[in-house]
Each structure stands twice: as structure tokens, then as C-alpha cells.
Amino acid sequence: MADVSHRPGDIAGHPDASEMRDRYARMLQTRGVAAVEELVILAGIYAAISPWTVHFSAAQPALAITNLVVGIALAVLGLCMSMAPERSQDLNVVVLLMGAWLIIAPWVVGQSPDTGTVLSNVITGACVCLFSLTAGGLLMTKRRT
């Protein structure tokens, strides 16, 4: 019969100990980046539903569709980036551009937007830009160390 009992001791003699230690250290380094990118998911969901929560979907149908598409894209990008944060440096630029688009969309797509529409898009876009820059900065500092 096989002996499967756990014996006290360390795994220093394990052949894969150094590889496991390095992998665990890489995972811990990118955890903060993943947390910021999860905020991108929330901002994307809000951008997608904002035409109906702020009630401008009937008055600004083109802007509502734009927010829906950009919001879904942000949520999907945030999900992809939080799954593999060490490989998401290039996607941060795309998220930054989408945040900038959310800021200017009420004037580019909409016709005479009201204050609630403008505030919703500008604040959401600014948060997305801030999250993207924060995640990019965290990734750059992690790569230097």
C-alpha cells in the first residue's frame, strides 16, 4: 500500500522548487495590475448601460449605440487583460483611446447633448483613461524590477 501521509518539512529539495517560486513571484507582481483592469470591466459595463440609466437612449440613439458598443468592448478587453496582465501592455493603449472616445463622443456623435449625458460620458471616459494609465504604469514598474 502506498504511503500518502504528509510529512513535515520543506520543499527545498523538490526539483521544480525554483520554477514554482519564480512563477508565484510573477503572479504576485501582476495582481495589482489585474485589480485595476477589473475596474475597467466595471467602467465598461457602466458605459454600456449608461444610456438607459441616465435616460438619454431615446433622445440620443446614436450615442446610446456608441456607448453600448464601446462599453461591451471595454468589458471584454478588461476581462482579457485581467486574465493575462503581464501581456496586456499593448491593450492598455487601446483602452486609453476608448476612454478618450467616451469623453468626446457626446459632441461628435450626439446632437446638443444635455448635462447628464455629458457628465456621464466624461466621468466614465476619464475613469477609463485613469485606469489604463495606472495599469500601464504598474506594468512598467514591474518590468523594471
Secondary structure as UniProt FT lines:
FT   TURN            12..13
FT   TURN            15..16
FT   HELIX           17..29
FT   HELIX           31..53
FT   TURN            54..55
FT   TURN            57..59
FT   HELIX           61..83
FT   HELIX           85..87
FT   HELIX           89..108
FT   HELIX           115..144
//
